[in-house]
Amino acid sequence: MTAEKSVVAALSAVMADVQAIRKGQKNTAPNANYMFRGIDAVMNAVGPALRTHGVVIVPECVESHYRDVQTSTGKPSREATVTVTYRAYGPAGDSIVMQSAGESMDSGDKGTPKAMSVAYRTLRLQALTIPTDEPDPDSQTYERAPQPRREPRREPAAGGAATKTP
């Protein structure tokens, strides 16, 4: 009979199975227009590997904060910020604790679930080191134009004459 894998060994096997998750969804909201990886894409990619290797991740503690805000169009909304502590159990019954944060803004009653989804997606992406399979941002180089040198500004003294520093 062979010993069960530790949670760390099982998570390492999950990492080997899940190599990349592309940013396949697009936010087309005005002033947004960016690609992202949603919670469903991450769960669909990671879930089967977690099940195959006997890893279960459960939320253990949630710390939440709320703030009433307005959107850029003046609509009332609520910002939810959560810090979630998760426990990952391995096939041998051992576990490790991980923590992740998430935030969201919602005009209805979905702020907390959205923030929880962000925290869980972030946890999986970071804990399992899942890349986007996109070009590295460092693969491009941009050079800044030289900035004009600014001379220090001297303020006039109370009597109206400029002061000199020795």
Backbone hydrogen bonds, N-H to C=O, Kabsch-Sander energy under -0.5 kcal/mol:
donor,donor_aa,acceptor,acceptor_aa,energy
10,A,6,S,-2.6
11,L,7,V,-2.6
12,S,8,V,-2.0
13,A,9,A,-1.8
14,V,10,A,-2.0
15,M,11,L,-2.4
16,A,12,S,-1.7
17,D,13,A,-1.5
18,V,14,V,-2.2
19,Q,17,D,-0.9
21,I,131,P,-2.4
24,G,22,R,-1.5
25,Q,36,F,-2.2
27,N,34,Y,-3.3
28,T,26,K,-0.8
32,A,29,A,-2.3
33,N,29,A,-0.7
34,Y,27,N,-1.1
36,F,25,Q,-2.8
38,G,36,F,-0.6
42,V,38,G,-1.9
43,M,39,I,-2.9
44,N,40,D,-2.8
45,A,41,A,-1.5
46,V,42,V,-2.7
47,G,43,M,-2.6
50,L,46,V,-2.4
51,R,47,G,-2.4
52,T,48,P,-2.6
53,H,49,A,-2.0
54,G,51,R,-1.0
55,V,50,L,-2.9
56,V,89,Y,-2.1
58,V,56,V,-0.5
58,V,87,R,-2.4
60,E,85,T,-3.8
61,C,85,T,-1.5
63,E,83,T,-2.7
64,S,62,V,-0.5
65,H,81,T,-2.4
67,R,79,E,-1.8
69,V,77,S,-2.6
71,T,75,K,-2.6
74,G,71,T,-2.2
77,S,69,V,-2.9
78,R,106,D,-2.2
79,E,67,R,-3.3
80,A,104,S,-2.5
81,T,65,H,-2.7
82,V,102,G,-3.1
83,T,63,E,-2.5
84,V,100,S,-3.3
85,T,61,C,-3.0
86,Y,84,V,-0.6
86,Y,98,M,-3.5
87,R,58,V,-2.6
88,A,96,I,-2.7
89,Y,56,V,-3.3
89,Y,87,R,-0.6
90,G,94,D,-2.6
92,A,5,K,-1.3
93,G,90,G,-1.9
96,I,88,A,-1.8
98,M,86,Y,-2.8
100,S,84,V,-2.3
102,G,82,V,-2.4
104,S,80,A,-2.3
106,D,78,R,-2.3
114,K,110,K,-2.2
115,A,111,G,-2.4
116,M,112,T,-2.7
117,S,113,P,-2.3
118,V,114,K,-2.3
119,A,115,A,-2.3
120,Y,116,M,-2.5
121,R,117,S,-2.7
122,T,118,V,-2.7
123,L,119,A,-2.4
124,R,120,Y,-2.3
125,L,121,R,-2.6
126,Q,122,T,-2.7
127,A,123,L,-3.2
128,L,124,R,-1.7
129,T,126,Q,-0.8
130,I,125,L,-2.3
139,S,136,D,-2.4
140,Q,137,P,-1.1
155,E,153,R,-0.5
157,A,161,A,-3.2
160,G,157,A,-2.2
163,T,155,E,-0.8
